[in-house]
């Protein structure tokens, strides 16, 4: 890339890099590292024509995602918010790629940018919201693991 004086490097982080997330310490810290590292590389290679970008998405509807918008009735408010804030992966990638060369750090998706601004609340309020969501995710994961273990035991 340096000899050609052109290139693009896109590093994928996570929205967890925006906040000091209790219960997610290692995950949050490594995602913050990716963001920080990308900015350092951007400065080091400033005059080379190489574009560096870090993408910090919130939740994207992938094959691995267990909670899909389709689980909610199409008329429900949850369905609207789920489809608005949790884009399909193709939709997300299309929108994220439009920002390459224009911005060095992005969530990659307009609705995710809106979510990111909620983390700009005073730390006490942001902690409250993030902690509630984290504990809800943790409880859901524990219940899922218990169901899986119970199925194995009954087999």
C-alpha positions, 0 to 999 in steps of 0.5 A: 500500500505504501509504494502505491500511495493508496489503500484502505484499512478497516478495523472492526471494533464494537460500540462497547468501545464507547463506554467503560462497560461493567461486566464486559471488562475484557471485551470492552477494553479490547474493542477500545484498543482496536479503536485506539490502535486504528487512530494511531496507525492513521497518524503514523501513515498520515502522508501515505494515501492510506485511509484508516477507519474503525467501525464500532457497530451496535447489534447487527442481524447476523446468522449468529444473532439469537434475537431477530426482528422476525420474532416480534409481531410485525405490528409491534413497537418492538418489531419496529425498533428491532428492525430499525436499530438491528439492521441485516448484515448486508444493509449494515455493510452497504451503509458502513462502506459509504463512510470510508474516506469521509470519517475515521471512526463510525458506528457504520449505521445511522441508527447506531449513531443515534444509539451512540449519542445515548452513551454521551449522557452523564456517566451515572445515567449511561452506567445505569442504562448499560448495566441494565442491558448487560445484566439482561443479556447475562441472565438470558445467556445463563438461562440459555446455557441452563436449557442446553445443559438440561437437554444434554442431561436428558439425552 
